[in-house]
Each structure stands twice: as structure tokens, then as C-alpha cells.
Amino acid sequence: MESFNARLRDELLDGEIFYSLREAEVVIESWREHYNTVRPHASLGFRPPAPEVVLPTFAAWPAALRRLAPPSTQVVAPRPTLN
């Protein structure tokens, strides 16, 4: 974990100024996605830890999985506020 935190700080945080929490969330998530799916890691034989997976096309999925619940029945928890 310390290695990850050091890389996050060295490769991203030390070179960025964030003007809003939302901007920080977007930029950090983009970096995390790249770190886990694209960036080679020496300890893994210069492969990414979680390479992107090719998903089957939507049309190939069974009909039961394609049916989404109507919006009125979907339960969404309220987003917590940060103080």
C-alpha cells in the first residue's frame, strides 16, 4: 500500500492543483484506471495487474439480463455529504 501511495503522490498529486472535489475525483479515477489496466508493473513481469477484459456484445446477453427495472422501482441511496 505504501508503494501505491508513493506512486499516486509522485505521478499525480505533486503535479496537479485541484480546484474542486469533483475535479479531483475525475482525475484520480482516471489515473487509477490507467494504473490498474494499462501501466506495466515490474513485479508482475511488466504486465498490468488487472488488464481490461473484453465483454460480450450486449446483443449476446440473455434476455433476462437485458431487462432493466423501471426507474420507479430502482432504489438509489442518497449520496452522503462531505463536511
DRENNU-802881 format. One record per residue: x, y negated, z of N, C-alpha, C, CB in turn; residue number from 1. Coordinates in Angstrom, 3 decimals, always signed. Glycine has a CB too. Layout:
BEGIN
PT     n.east    n.north       n.up    ca.east   ca.north      ca.up     c.east    c.north       c.up    cb.east   cb.north      cb.up     n
PT          X          Y          Z          X          Y          Z          X          Y          Z          X          Y          Z   NUM
...
REM end
This chain:
BEGIN
PT     n.east    n.north       n.up    ca.east   ca.north      ca.up     c.east    c.north       c.up    cb.east   cb.north      cb.up     n
PT     +0.820     +1.175     +0.000     +0.000     +0.000     +0.000     +0.876     -1.256     +0.000     -0.940     +0.012     +1.200     1
PT     +1.981     -1.203     +0.722     +2.860     -2.363     +0.758     +3.429     -2.671     -0.621     +3.990     -2.136     +1.751     2
PT     +3.721     -1.623     -1.387     +4.237     -1.826     -2.733     +3.192     -2.511     -3.616     +4.662     -0.485     -3.349     3
PT     +1.943     -2.054     -3.521     +0.864     -2.669     -4.302     +0.706     -4.142     -3.920     -0.470     -1.909     -4.082     4
PT     +0.674     -4.422     -2.624     +0.510     -5.809     -2.169     +1.657     -6.691     -2.662     +0.429     -5.862     -0.635     5
PT     +2.876     -6.159     -2.641     +4.029     -6.933     -3.121     +3.896     -7.214     -4.613     +5.350     -6.182     -2.834     6
PT     +3.477     -6.221     -5.387     +3.305     -6.414     -6.833     +2.199     -7.429     -7.119     +2.982     -5.072     -7.522     7
PT     +1.091     -7.317     -6.407     -0.009     -8.270     -6.578     +0.483     -9.690     -6.316     -1.187     -7.925     -5.634     8
PT     +1.218     -9.859     -5.252     +1.741    -11.180     -4.906     +2.753    -11.657     -5.961     +2.399    -11.147     -3.505     9
PT     +3.712    -10.795     -6.320     +4.770    -11.189     -7.255     +4.259    -11.423     -8.674     +5.845    -10.133     -7.280    10
PT     +3.390    -10.533     -9.156     +2.955    -10.592    -10.548     +1.763    -11.508    -10.780     +2.618     -9.223    -11.022    11
PT     +1.009    -11.832     -9.729     -0.206    -12.606     -9.949     -0.327    -13.811     -9.019     -1.404    -11.721     -9.778    12
PT     -0.390    -13.558     -7.739     -0.755    -14.615     -6.805     +0.254    -15.759     -6.735     -0.929    -14.033     -5.447    13
PT     +1.546    -15.450     -6.828     +2.558    -16.503     -6.752     +2.533    -17.435     -7.967     +3.932    -15.882     -6.617    14
PT     +1.935    -16.998     -9.069     +1.927    -17.808    -10.285     +0.585    -18.409    -10.622     +2.382    -16.994    -11.423    15
PT     -0.404    -18.288     -9.760     -1.756    -18.780    -10.044     -2.224    -19.760     -8.986     -2.736    -17.620    -10.139    16
PT     -3.037    -20.704     -9.412     -3.767    -21.575     -8.499     -5.235    -21.346     -8.803     -3.355    -23.104     -8.658    17
PT     -5.979    -20.917     -7.803     -7.404    -20.646     -7.990     -8.208    -21.834     -7.486     -7.828    -19.344     -7.254    18
PT     -9.136    -22.290     -8.311     -9.949    -23.444     -7.951    -11.300    -23.057     -7.377    -10.147    -24.321     -9.149    19
PT    -11.623    -21.762     -7.415    -12.868    -21.295     -6.809    -12.712    -19.814     -6.459    -14.088    -21.521     -7.771    20
PT    -13.552    -19.368     -5.574    -13.545    -17.955     -5.195    -13.898    -17.093     -6.396    -14.528    -17.693     -4.036    21
PT    -14.866    -17.528     -7.203    -15.280    -16.750     -8.377    -14.123    -16.601     -9.363    -16.486    -17.418     -9.070    22
PT    -13.365    -17.682     -9.581    -12.216    -17.602    -10.486    -11.203    -16.586     -9.959    -11.551    -18.994    -10.652    23
PT    -10.945    -16.604     -8.657    -10.011    -15.649     -8.062    -10.518    -14.223     -8.243     -9.802    -15.954     -6.567    24
PT    -11.813    -13.992     -8.041    -12.385    -12.650     -8.208    -12.178    -12.139     -9.628    -13.881    -12.657     -7.867    25
PT    -12.447    -12.974    -10.620    -12.339    -12.562    -12.029    -10.890    -12.273    -12.399    -12.912    -13.651    -12.957    26
PT     -9.987    -13.156    -12.032     -8.574    -12.987    -12.401     -7.967    -11.779    -11.690     -7.771    -14.259    -12.060    27
PT     -8.257    -11.614    -10.412     -7.696    -10.484     -9.660     -8.263     -9.168    -10.160     -7.978    -10.640     -8.158    28
PT     -9.548     -9.118    -10.481    -10.148     -7.888    -11.018     -9.527     -7.536    -12.365    -11.681     -8.045    -11.162    29
PT     -9.292     -8.534    -13.198     -8.658     -8.288    -14.493     -7.253     -7.723    -14.297     -8.602     -9.586    -15.327    30
PT     -6.490     -8.290    -13.362     -5.148     -7.788    -13.084     -5.208     -6.371    -12.529     -4.422     -8.712    -12.101    31
PT     -6.152     -6.098    -11.617     -6.290     -4.765    -11.025     -6.621     -3.725    -12.097     -7.380     -4.770     -9.935    32
PT     -7.512     -4.086    -13.002     -7.878     -3.178    -14.102     -6.646     -2.852    -14.952     -8.993     -3.811    -14.990    33
PT     -5.868     -3.870    -15.294     -4.647     -3.659    -16.076     -3.645     -2.810    -15.298     -4.013     -5.008    -16.459    34
PT     -3.476     -3.101    -14.011     -2.530     -2.377    -13.160     -2.860     -0.885    -13.110     -2.534     -2.963    -11.741    35
PT     -4.138     -0.551    -13.046     -4.546     +0.847    -12.893     -4.725     +1.607    -14.198     -5.813     +0.904    -12.134    36
PT     -4.969     +0.916    -15.320     -5.286     +1.642    -16.543     -4.271     +1.467    -17.664     -6.613     +1.218    -17.029    37
PT     -3.437     +0.443    -17.600     -2.521     +0.166    -18.704     -1.061     +0.179    -18.258     -2.853     -1.174    -19.330    38
PT     -0.756     -0.519    -17.195     +0.619     -0.729    -16.744     +1.290     +0.591    -16.367     +0.643     -1.688    -15.552    39
PT     +2.475     +0.890    -16.946     +3.169     +2.130    -16.598     +3.776     +2.060    -15.190     +4.267     +2.425    -17.627    40
PT     +3.752     +3.183    -14.501     +4.316     +3.286    -13.156     +5.475     +4.286    -13.185     +3.224     +3.723    -12.117    41
PT     +6.628     +3.860    -12.744     +7.824     +4.700    -12.797     +7.642     +5.995    -12.029     +9.018     +3.947    -12.252    42
PT     +6.981     +5.937    -10.880     +6.815     +7.143    -10.066     +5.892     +8.173    -10.717     +6.274     +6.769     -8.701    43
PT     +5.166     +7.771    -11.766     +4.263     +8.692    -12.473     +4.785     +9.024    -13.869     +2.855     +8.086    -12.575    44
PT     +6.080     +8.921    -14.053     +6.655     +9.217    -15.365     +6.299     +8.156    -16.387     +6.188    +10.573    -15.851    45
PT     +6.184     +6.907    -15.944     +5.850     +5.765    -16.794     +4.498     +5.924    -17.481     +6.928     +5.566    -17.836    46
PT     +3.558     +6.477    -16.720     +2.159     +6.557    -17.160     +1.327     +5.727    -16.203     +1.646     +8.046    -17.213    47
PT     +0.166     +5.251    -16.650     -0.715     +4.529    -15.729     -1.387     +5.511    -14.774     -1.780     +3.718    -16.509    48
PT     -1.724     +5.082    -13.547     -2.324     +6.001    -12.575     -3.726     +6.462    -12.952     -2.370     +5.347    -11.229    49
PT     -4.489     +5.641    -13.623     -5.863     +6.010    -13.986     -6.145     +5.547    -15.405     -6.894     +5.394    -12.994    50
PT     -5.623     +6.269    -16.402     -5.834     +5.821    -17.784     -7.318     +5.773    -18.108     -5.106     +6.749    -18.774    51
PT     -7.668     +4.884    -19.009     -9.075     +4.742    -19.376     -9.588     +6.038    -19.972     -9.270     +3.580    -20.367    52
PT    -10.839     +6.315    -19.711    -11.480     +7.529    -20.172    -12.423     +7.174    -21.312    -12.236     +8.237    -19.019    53
PT    -12.441     +8.005    -22.342    -13.367     +7.788    -23.442    -14.694     +8.437    -23.059    -12.808     +8.371    -24.792    54
PT    -15.738     +7.615    -22.991    -17.058     +8.117    -22.641    -17.819     +8.504    -23.899    -17.843     +7.070    -21.836    55
PT    -18.700     +9.490    -23.807    -19.504     +9.845    -24.975    -20.415     +8.690    -25.352    -20.332    +11.115    -24.706    56
PT    -20.815     +8.661    -26.612    -21.704     +7.591    -27.049    -23.026     +7.691    -26.313    -21.928     +7.647    -28.571    57
PT    -23.684     +6.569    -26.169    -24.940     +6.504    -25.434    -25.989     +7.426    -26.054    -25.458     +5.066    -25.396    58
PT    -25.995     +7.559    -27.364    -26.987     +8.395    -28.041    -26.813     +9.874    -27.702    -26.898     +8.197    -29.548    59
PT    -25.618    +10.274    -27.299    -25.365    +11.675    -27.000    -25.830    +12.073    -25.608    -23.903    +11.969    -27.143    60
PT    -26.147    +11.110    -24.771    -26.571    +11.418    -23.410    -27.966    +12.020    -23.414    -26.537    +10.160    -22.533    61
PT    -28.259    +12.895    -22.466    -29.617    +13.432    -22.362    -30.618    +12.309    -22.112    -29.700    +14.480    -21.236    62
PT    -31.838    +12.522    -22.584    -32.882    +11.503    -22.481    -33.130    +11.086    -21.033    -34.176    +12.017    -23.100    63
PT    -33.027    +12.020    -20.090    -33.286    +11.693    -18.683    -32.295    +10.659    -18.164    -33.220    +12.956    -17.819    64
PT    -31.055    +10.708    -18.649    -30.061     +9.751    -18.195    -30.239     +8.389    -18.847    -28.676    +10.275    -18.473    65
PT    -30.856     +8.357    -20.030    -31.053     +7.088    -20.724    -32.192     +6.286    -20.125    -31.316     +7.331    -22.192    66
PT    -33.145     +6.958    -19.482    -34.290     +6.237    -18.933    -33.869     +5.469    -17.701    -35.440     +7.199    -18.598    67
PT    -34.087     +4.194    -17.718    -33.773     +3.355    -16.580    -35.060     +3.029    -15.837    -33.047     +2.065    -17.024    68
PT    -34.962     +2.838    -14.544    -36.131     +2.455    -13.757    -36.549     +1.048    -14.157    -35.834     +2.534    -12.228    69
PT    -37.861     +0.781    -14.158    -38.309     -0.580    -14.466    -37.727     -1.556    -13.448    -39.860     -0.663    -14.475    70
PT    -37.495     -2.797    -13.849    -36.871     -3.767    -12.944    -37.613     -3.940    -11.624    -36.770     -5.095    -13.626    71
PT    -38.935     -3.774    -11.620    -39.696     -3.994    -10.399    -39.421     -2.916     -9.346    -41.179     -4.038    -10.716    72
PT    -38.931     -1.739     -9.753    -38.691     -0.669     -8.790    -37.221     -0.544     -8.396    -39.174     +0.642     -9.355    73
PT    -36.344     -1.292     -9.050    -34.937     -1.228     -8.694    -34.707     -2.022     -7.412    -34.048     -1.766     -9.845    74
PT    -33.962     -1.426     -6.493    -33.665     -2.076     -5.230    -32.267     -2.667     -5.305    -33.788     -1.084     -4.044    75
PT    -32.175     -3.955     -5.039    -30.887     -4.632     -5.063    -30.701     -5.300     -3.706    -30.801     -5.676     -6.239    76
PT    -29.614     -4.965     -3.049    -29.329     -5.575     -1.748    -28.902     -7.009     -1.950    -28.238     -4.788     -0.987    77
PT    -29.266     -7.885     -1.026    -28.824     -9.280     -1.169    -27.322     -9.377     -1.036    -29.501    -10.180     -0.127    78
PT    -26.747    -10.278     -1.798    -25.297    -10.469     -1.765    -24.919    -11.165     -0.461    -24.810    -11.296     -2.997    79
PT    -23.948    -10.627     +0.278    -23.555    -11.270     +1.530    -22.883    -12.611     +1.265    -22.618    -10.358     +2.330    80
PT    -23.063    -13.519     +2.176    -22.411    -14.821     +2.046    -21.115    -14.814     +2.834    -23.339    -15.961     +2.534    81
PT    -20.123    -15.488     +2.293    -18.830    -15.577     +2.951    -18.741    -16.914     +3.651    -17.666    -15.398     +1.944    82
PT    -18.372    -16.893     +4.895    -18.247    -18.140     +5.676    -16.811    -18.418     +5.998    -19.060    -18.068     +6.970    83
REM end
